[in-house]
């Protein structure tokens, strides 16, 4: 019954002014692995978790940036270790399997996992007919990589009867916006897989949270001109929500517009299709999606 009321109790404590601090946080003394930790939400989350007393394991592809983040955490009095890994290498004995082996050899178990690394692609179907690799790349980093990593770490979590996995997904799981077919499909797969996995690991006190963020201003969103005129969270603001999800362990977090969009899709699906079609016709593809140089291109696999 304790796990059943875990999140309501945590929310009640916050309402009465008893929110965890650096000394009382559930993260204190725990091990937190963050993917995509070299920039954006991942970097900010790693620093925030370290400030709550966690030992943070930083994972990304860019060694120099990982070492910078590790050094900044340690300079602030925190504990961190860096692991370079290509999270699209899901082959048996590949990069993810090697990462899991090294992490478990050095730390025995990971208490909290943040699957943050991701790749977003906003491109219309008519520009995608000869770009099946967009689907393959999105699926590799947004779904297959996180699942392979989670499966590698779950046995130790279940054996110690504690673990929590936070997935950074998207409100697109609910909205199903045009031009994001490859991205939203891959994030939806992770969202659903984790929801089902959590039902199987419930008895072992291993839980999952799917965080359905709207716009966060990171290098990944920069190439889309439309986003520059829209409100969004900073990486630090997003990281504060990730840390709260790590501490409170809710099933999902999201936005009011996302929940309304989900309701719209369920209750009036054809009307929803018509409305989104009109929006799709009025909002063009970005210059980057059309293959034009923007000066803001950035490799997509290390951040969300």
Secondary structure as GFF3:
##gff-version 3
##sequence-region A 1 304
A	DSSP	three_ten_helix	3	5	.	.	.	ID=ss1
A	DSSP	alpha_helix	6	15	.	.	.	ID=ss2
A	DSSP	beta_strand	31	35	.	.	.	ID=ss3
A	DSSP	alpha_helix	40	51	.	.	.	ID=ss4
A	DSSP	beta_strand	55	60	.	.	.	ID=ss5
A	DSSP	alpha_helix	63	75	.	.	.	ID=ss6
A	DSSP	beta_strand	79	84	.	.	.	ID=ss7
A	DSSP	alpha_helix	95	107	.	.	.	ID=ss8
A	DSSP	beta_strand	112	115	.	.	.	ID=ss9
A	DSSP	three_ten_helix	125	127	.	.	.	ID=ss10
A	DSSP	alpha_helix	132	139	.	.	.	ID=ss11
A	DSSP	pi_helix	140	144	.	.	.	ID=ss12
A	DSSP	alpha_helix	145	160	.	.	.	ID=ss13
A	DSSP	beta_strand	163	168	.	.	.	ID=ss14
A	DSSP	alpha_helix	172	175	.	.	.	ID=ss15
A	DSSP	alpha_helix	181	201	.	.	.	ID=ss16
A	DSSP	three_ten_helix	202	204	.	.	.	ID=ss17
A	DSSP	beta_strand	206	211	.	.	.	ID=ss18
A	DSSP	three_ten_helix	225	229	.	.	.	ID=ss19
A	DSSP	alpha_helix	235	248	.	.	.	ID=ss20
A	DSSP	beta_strand	252	253	.	.	.	ID=ss21
A	DSSP	alpha_helix	256	267	.	.	.	ID=ss22
A	DSSP	alpha_helix	269	282	.	.	.	ID=ss23
###
